[in-house]
Amino acid sequence: MSELKIKKLTKTAIIPCYAHQNDAGLDLFSDESRILAPGEFGMIKTGIAIGLMPGTEAQIRPRSGLAAKHGITVLNSPGTVDEGYRGEVCVILINHSKIDFEIKSGMKIAQMVIAPVMKVKTEEKDELSITKRGEGGFGSTGI
């Protein structure tokens, strides 16, 4: 198992952890309390910084319970924390519900999945290979 280095930036910060042994994502916790009004979004502090392993990124994803029960999700889902970033991990949440949502310090607000990153060399071409799908995009396979 690889090791993710975590630095607490405040005394109240909670170290991310897996809720269950085989979970893909580590729970991220709010390090502040605030209200998100309907339609409002905000950057929520976690009070931690991370040191990712070479060749990885951290993907910040919504918690399904917050989305299903309260209409709260990660606005830029999935958010990316790059390998070289050493600042505070923050989560951009948005309230899609019709009522205020209270974020409390210590509350689980998102999950963080550590994933490998593939680096590529870009190369401009006049033509691309032909595929069965071709240029069929949004809605091209029907309803």
C-alpha positions as CSV (number, residue, x, y, z in Angstrom):
1,M,0.0,0.0,0.0
2,S,1.3,3.5,-0.9
3,E,1.6,6.3,1.6
4,L,-0.2,9.6,1.2
5,K,1.5,12.3,3.3
6,I,-0.9,14.7,5.0
7,K,-0.2,17.9,6.9
8,K,-2.8,19.4,9.2
9,L,-2.9,23.1,8.8
10,T,-5.2,23.7,11.8
11,K,-5.7,21.9,15.1
12,T,-9.3,21.2,14.2
13,A,-8.6,19.5,10.8
14,I,-9.5,15.9,10.4
15,I,-7.2,13.5,8.5
16,P,-9.0,11.9,5.5
17,C,-9.8,8.2,6.1
18,Y,-11.7,5.3,4.5
19,A,-15.1,4.7,6.0
20,H,-14.9,1.0,5.0
21,Q,-11.9,-1.2,4.2
22,N,-12.6,-1.6,0.5
23,D,-13.8,2.0,-0.3
24,A,-12.2,3.7,-3.3
25,G,-12.4,7.2,-1.7
26,L,-11.1,8.7,1.5
27,D,-13.6,10.9,3.3
28,L,-12.8,14.6,3.3
29,F,-14.0,16.7,6.3
30,S,-15.0,20.4,6.5
31,D,-12.7,22.5,8.7
32,E,-15.2,25.3,8.9
33,S,-18.9,25.9,9.5
34,R,-21.1,27.9,7.1
35,I,-24.5,28.0,5.4
36,L,-24.9,27.4,1.6
37,A,-28.1,29.1,0.4
38,P,-30.1,27.6,-2.5
39,G,-28.1,27.9,-5.7
40,E,-25.0,29.2,-3.8
41,F,-21.6,27.6,-4.1
42,G,-18.5,28.1,-2.0
43,M,-15.0,26.9,-1.4
44,I,-14.9,24.8,1.8
45,K,-11.7,24.5,3.7
46,T,-10.5,21.0,4.8
47,G,-7.5,22.3,6.9
48,I,-5.1,19.8,5.3
49,A,-2.4,19.8,2.6
50,I,-1.3,16.6,0.9
51,G,1.9,15.3,-0.6
52,L,1.0,13.0,-3.4
53,M,3.1,10.1,-4.7
54,P,4.9,10.7,-8.1
55,G,2.6,10.0,-11.1
56,T,-0.7,10.4,-9.2
57,E,-3.4,13.0,-8.7
58,A,-6.2,13.3,-6.1
59,Q,-9.7,13.4,-7.5
60,I,-12.3,15.3,-5.4
61,R,-15.7,13.7,-5.8
62,P,-19.2,14.3,-4.4
63,R,-20.6,12.1,-1.6
64,S,-23.6,10.3,-2.9
65,G,-25.6,10.8,0.4
66,L,-25.2,14.5,0.3
67,A,-26.3,14.7,-3.3
68,A,-29.2,12.3,-2.9
69,K,-30.6,13.6,0.4
70,H,-29.7,17.3,0.2
71,G,-28.8,18.3,-3.4
72,I,-25.2,19.1,-2.4
73,T,-22.5,18.2,-4.8
74,V,-18.9,19.1,-5.9
75,L,-19.2,21.9,-8.5
76,N,-16.1,21.0,-10.5
77,S,-16.6,17.3,-10.2
78,P,-14.2,15.7,-10.2
79,G,-11.9,18.4,-8.9
80,T,-8.2,17.6,-9.4
81,V,-5.3,18.1,-7.0
82,D,-2.1,18.0,-8.9
83,E,0.9,16.1,-7.7
84,G,3.0,19.2,-7.1
85,Y,0.3,21.3,-5.2
86,R,1.1,21.8,-1.5
87,G,-1.6,24.3,-0.5
88,E,-4.8,23.6,1.4
89,V,-7.2,21.1,-0.1
90,C,-10.5,22.9,-0.6
91,V,-13.8,21.6,-1.9
92,I,-16.1,23.6,-4.1
93,L,-19.6,22.7,-3.0
94,I,-22.9,23.8,-4.6
95,N,-26.4,23.7,-3.1
96,H,-28.8,22.5,-5.8
97,S,-31.7,22.3,-3.3
98,K,-34.4,24.8,-2.4
99,I,-33.4,25.3,1.2
100,D,-30.3,26.4,3.1
101,F,-27.8,23.7,3.9
102,E,-25.6,23.9,7.0
103,I,-22.0,22.8,6.7
104,K,-20.6,22.0,10.1
105,S,-16.9,21.7,11.0
106,G,-16.0,18.0,11.1
107,M,-18.7,17.1,8.6
108,K,-17.9,14.7,5.7
109,I,-18.2,16.9,2.6
110,A,-16.5,14.9,-0.2
111,Q,-14.4,12.0,-1.1
112,M,-10.8,11.9,-2.4
113,V,-9.7,9.2,-4.8
114,I,-6.0,8.9,-5.5
115,A,-5.4,7.9,-9.2
116,P,-2.5,7.3,-11.6
117,V,-1.9,10.0,-14.2
118,M,-0.8,9.2,-17.7
119,K,1.4,11.7,-19.4
120,V,1.2,12.1,-23.2
121,K,3.0,13.9,-25.9
122,T,0.7,15.9,-28.1
123,E,1.1,15.7,-31.9
124,E,-1.0,17.7,-34.4
125,K,-2.4,15.7,-37.3
126,D,-4.4,16.7,-40.4
127,E,-6.6,13.6,-40.1
128,L,-7.5,11.1,-37.4
129,S,-8.2,7.4,-37.8
130,I,-11.7,6.5,-38.9
131,T,-13.9,4.7,-36.3
132,K,-17.5,3.3,-36.4
133,R,-18.7,6.1,-34.1
134,G,-17.0,8.9,-36.0
135,E,-18.2,12.3,-34.9
136,G,-21.4,11.1,-33.2
137,G,-21.5,12.9,-29.9
138,F,-24.2,14.1,-27.4
139,G,-27.3,12.0,-27.9
140,S,-25.9,10.1,-30.8
141,T,-26.9,6.7,-29.4
142,G,-30.5,7.7,-28.7
143,I,-32.5,7.8,-25.5
